[in-house]
Amino acid sequence: MRKNLLRCTYLILPLALGLGGCATSLPRPIESNAALGKVVVYRNGVAYFERYARLQGNQLKLRVPSERLDDLLKSLTVVDAKSGKPVPVSFPTVEHVGDHVDIAIQLPKPAPQELKISYVTESPAWKPSYRLKLSQKGPARLEAWAVVDNVSGEDWDRVAIGVGSTAALSFRFDLHSVRFVERETLSDGQLLGVAPPMGGSPYTVAGKELQVLANVSLEELNGRVDNPAVADMAGASKHESGGGFGQGAGASQAPASAMAPRANAKPSLRRRPSLDDSLSGVAVRAKQSKEKIRVEGFSLGSDKDRLGESLKRANQIRDRLMANGLPAEQIEVIAAGRPAQGDAVRILAVPNEAKPQQPGQPAGKTGKPLSDEPLGNAFFLSGTPLTVEKGRSALISMLSTEVEAKPVYYFDPISARGSDKFAFRAAMLQNPSEHTLDAGPFTVYADGQFLGEGLSDPIPARSRAFIPFALDRTLIVETDRAGW
C-alpha cells in the first residue's frame, strides 16, 4: 500500500505460546555485535532481518542456533553500508553442530568500517485484521492492522518493522554439512567375486519395520577391539546367534537344524568381521538397493552433552560409510541423545517410501486454482522505528484512510454458509490502495455501533469486494428457479 496511507500506531500484546496453557520457550536468537535495524515478516514462514555494524577491526561475530544455521548460510549478505558493494567473507568450516555455532566472519583488509548484514530465517507469519466504519453523513473509513509476533528471541528496540505478502518461495536446504561427491573408481580389469546379499534383523520404529544392519559399541567405534579369533562350531558361534557387533551386519541366519553341534565335531577358529568390513558390506548393500541408511547415535551416562555426543558418534559412522563410497544423500543421521544398552551407534535400513502428493488447490471464481489467479503483492513498512520486546506481539497499523464503501444486501443461496431464504447485510467497498489486501477478518461499525463481522478473500488493488457481516431475517427472499 502507499506509504502516505501508513500510520505508525501500534499496540503491544502478550504472546501466548503452546496449547492448553502450557508455555513454550522462545526460539534462540541469532546473536551478533551488529545492531538490528529492520525486520520484515512474511506470510510464508520467514522474516527478513537487517543489521548494521561499525567495526574496529576486520572481524564480524555471529552466534547462530544450529536450527537456524542453514537459513543463515542460504541468505546471508554482507555489503559496504556506504557504497552498497558486496563484501567477500570467509568463515571456518562447520564439521560438528551442537546447540550453537560460533561464526567469526573474516573480512578483507582494509575492511569497510560500516557494514549492512542481512539474512532470512524462520518466523511466524503475520495476520491481517480490518476495521470498517460506515457512516451516513460522510465517507467510510478503513483501518488495516497487522498482528506480528516477536519470537526471534531478542528485543526489537527501535526497529523499522514491515510485513509483506508475496508469491516468494521459501524452503529448507542443508548448507552447513560438509558434502563429499562420490567419484567413480576405475579398475585395472581384475575380476572380483560377487558377495551374497546382507542379512539383518527387524527393528520396529513408529509402527514401521526397519532392518538393523549393525550395532556398534563404543570400543569398536574408538578402535579398541583387536578382532580376536572366536570358536565356530557348525555355524553356531556366539556371533551368528546374535551376540557382538556382527548381528545383522553380515551374519547369516542359520537354520534351526544347524544350530545344534554335531557329535564329535571339533570347533573351528575364525575371525569375527571388523568394523571396517561390516561398514563396507553395509555400503555395498545400500548402493545396490538404492535404499536409505539411517545412522542413530546414542549417548553414554557419563556424557555431559548427550545430544552433541550422540551426533558426533553418528557422524563418525556416516563419514566412514561415505569413505566406502556410499553417497551422502543415502545417509540419514539422527542424534538420539539417550543411551541404548551398550550401543554407541545403530545402523538401520530405511525402506523406500512413496513421496507425499501435494494437496489439490481449491478453485477460485474463474475456475482456476487460487494460486494461479493474479492477486498482486502487498508490502508495508513502518515510517518510524518501533519497539517490540521478545515474547510480545504487536498490532501495527498499516492503513487508515477514507474509503468508498456503503451498506448493501447480499444474497447467496449457493455456498455452504449462504442462505436460500434470507439476504445478508453486507458492505461493498473498494480497495483504495495499489496493493492487495490479504484475506482476513473485517469488523464493521456504523455511528458508534457494532454491526457484525465478516471474512474476506484477498482484495486486489483498486477492486471492489462484498463483506457480508449479518443475516437479515426481516427480509425473506423468494426465488423462481424455473427460469434459471
C-alpha positions, -999 to +999 in steps of 0.1 A: +000+000+000+011+036-005+033+049+022+013+081+027-015+059+040+006+043+066+001+051+103+027+042+129+002+035+157+007+001+173-004-019+204+017-043+223+001-076+233+012-106+254+023-135+232+007-169+240+028-199+231+018-235+234-016-252+239-038-258+268-020-232+290+014-249+286+041-223+279+067-230+252+101-215+254+111-189+228+134-198+199+170-190+205+182-157+188+210-151+164+234-131+185+257-105+168+277-074+176+257-058+147+226-037+158+192-047+144+178-021+121+149-037+101+126-067+104+101-076+076+078-105+084+062-125+055+032-148+052+054-178+040+070-186+074+102-165+072+113-130+082+140-107+067+165-092+092+188-063+085+216-054+108+242-026+108+277-028+123+305-003+128+337-023+131+370-015+147+389-044+131+382-068+103+361-095+121+323-098+125+310-123+150+277-143+148+264-168+173+238-189+155+215-216+169+221-248+150+184-250+138+189-216+121+223-221+106+210-234+072+187-204+067+215-180+076+241-195+052+214-197+025+206-160+026+235-141+043+247-110+026+273-085+038+277-052+019+295-019+025+269+003+041+283+034+022+289+021-013+264-008-013+290-031-028+291-067-016+320-077+007+336-111+003+337-131+036+351-163+048+343-184+079+355-217+094+342-249+081+315-263+104+321-300+110+302-305+142+270-288+151+260-285+188+234-262+203+251-231+188+276-224+161+300-195+166+309-179+132+337-153+131+334-138+096+369-126+084+367-096+062+393-085+037+418-059+046+413-030+046+378-038+058+349-014+055+341+003+087+303+003+083+285-029+072+250-039+064+242-076+072+210-092+060+196-127+062+163-146+062+153-170+089+122-189+102+094-168+117+057-170+123+035-155+096+018-122+103-020-120+104-042-092+089-072-076+107-095-049+094-119-023+108-146-008+085-165+022+099-196+031+078-213+065+080-244+080+066-231+115+069-198+111+051-172+087+036-164+054+054-131+047+070-109+016+066-082+006+091-059-023+083-038-038+111-011-065+111-005-088+141+032-095+143+047-120+168+083-114+181+096-150+188+131-142+175+145-145+210+157-108+211+141-074+216+133-053+186+144-020+200+135+010+178+134-011+146+117-005+113+091-032+112+073-043+080+051-070+067+050-085+032+027-108+012+042-120-020+044-152-040+080-157-028+090-193-022+110-205+008+124-238+018+150-256+039+183-267+024+213-283+041+243-260+036+263-264+069+272-301+063+305-309+046+295-327+014+316-352-004+308-362-040+312-398-049+337-403-077+340-433-100+367-458-091+385-472-121+397-508-121+427-525-138+404-552-150+409-577-122+378-599-117+361-597-083+339-623-066+303-614-060+292-613-024+258-626-012+232-601+000+234-589+035+213-603+063+196-584+091+172-584+120+139-565+121+136-533+141+102-516+146+101-478+148+067-460+150+048-489+135+072-494+106+096-524+105+132-514+098+161-537+094+191-535+118+223-537+098+248-531+125+252-523+162+284-505+171+298-504+206+319-476+219+350-498+219+345-507+183+338-471+174+371-459+190+391-488+175+398-506+209+387-540+197+416-561+184+394-585+165+403-619+182+396-653+168+364-669+180+352-705+181+327-716+154+310-749+159+288-760+130+279-723+123+266-719+159+290-693+171+280-665+195+284-641+166+259-659+145+234-664+173+230-627+179+260-616+201+285-589+193+287-563+165+281-588+137+243-592+144+226-581+113+258-567+097+268-597+077+259-626+100+239-653+082+208-667+099+215-704+102+185-728+101+174-744+134+188-778+125+223-763+120+223-746+154+229-778+173+265-791+174+272-824+157+287-853+177+324-853+179+325-820+159+357-800+165+353-763+169+369-743+141+385-709+146+376-679+125+379-641+129+348-621+136+344-593+110+359-560+118+341-527+119+356-517+086+345-550+070+310-546+083+307-509+071+320-519+037+292-545+035+266-520+045+278-496+019+278-522-009+243-533+001+229-498+001+245-489-032+229-519-048+194-515-033+194-476-035+178-476-001+185-451+026+207-459+056+197-444+090+226-439+114+214-434+150+239-421+176+234-428+213+248-412+244+265-427+275+258-420+311+290-400+315+283-376+286+276-340+297+263-330+262+242-361+254+228-347+222+261-334+209+280-367+217+252-387+201+255-366+169+293-369+170+292-407+171+266-409+143+287-386+121+318-408+126+299-437+111+285-415+084+319-404+074+332-440+073+303-451+051+309-422+027+346-433+026+333-466+014+316-449-015+280-445-001+266-412-013+257-387+014+221-384+001+215-420+011+226-415+047+203-401+073+219-391+106+199-390+139+212-379+173+190-398+198+205-382+229+198-412+251+216-444+260+208-478+242+220-509+261+257-506+253+253-494+217+271-463+206+256-463+171+229-483+154+227-486+116+193-493+101+180-498+065+151-474+057+127-488+030+119-465+001+086-447+006+064-430-019+067-393-018+037-374-004+015-358-030+007-321-028-030-315-018-052-301-045-057-264-047-093-251-042-108-234-073-113-197-074-141-177-091-125-182-125-124-220-121-086-219-119-067-229-087-064-199-064-026-200-066-030-193-104-052-163-101-035-129-101-038-114-066-009-090-065+015-083-037+015-062-006+043-046+013+041-023+044+069-007+063+066+015+094+077+051+088+092+054+123+111+029+144+090+007+167+099-013+198+086-049+204+101-069+232+108-106+228+079-127+238+054-100+229+031-094+199+024-061+182-008-049+165+006-025+139-015-001+119-008-005+082-035+016+068-060+042+080-078+061+053-112+072+039-127+045+016-156+043-008-180+019+009-217+016+015-242-009+030-259-033+006-279-065+006-260-097-005-279-128-014-260-161-015-282-192-019-254-214-033-224-216-009-222-238+022-225-208+046-251-190+025-289-189+028-316-196+002-342-178+023-326-147+038-303-120+025-271-109+042-264-073+052-230-065+036-206-037+030-195-030-006-161-014-005-133-005-029-097-012-021-081+023-021-045+012-024-022-001-051-017-034-033-037-064-024-055-066+009-048-101+022-076-123+033-087-117+068-115-108+093-134-075+090-152-059+119-179-035+107-192-004+127-216+024+120-222+055+141-205+040+171-225+007+169-211-027+162-229-042+132-211-076+127-181-094+115-171-108+081-143-126+064-129-115+031-110-132+003-079-113-009-090-080-024-068-069-054-057-033-058-085-008-068-111-036-069-145-039-052-155-065-027-185-076-007-182-083+030-213-100+045-215-092+082-251-100+094-281-121+083-312-100+079-342-122+090-367-094+084-362-097+046-374-130+031-362-137-005-383-158-028-366-172-059-380-185-091-356-214-101-376-223-131-361-195-151-325-204-141 
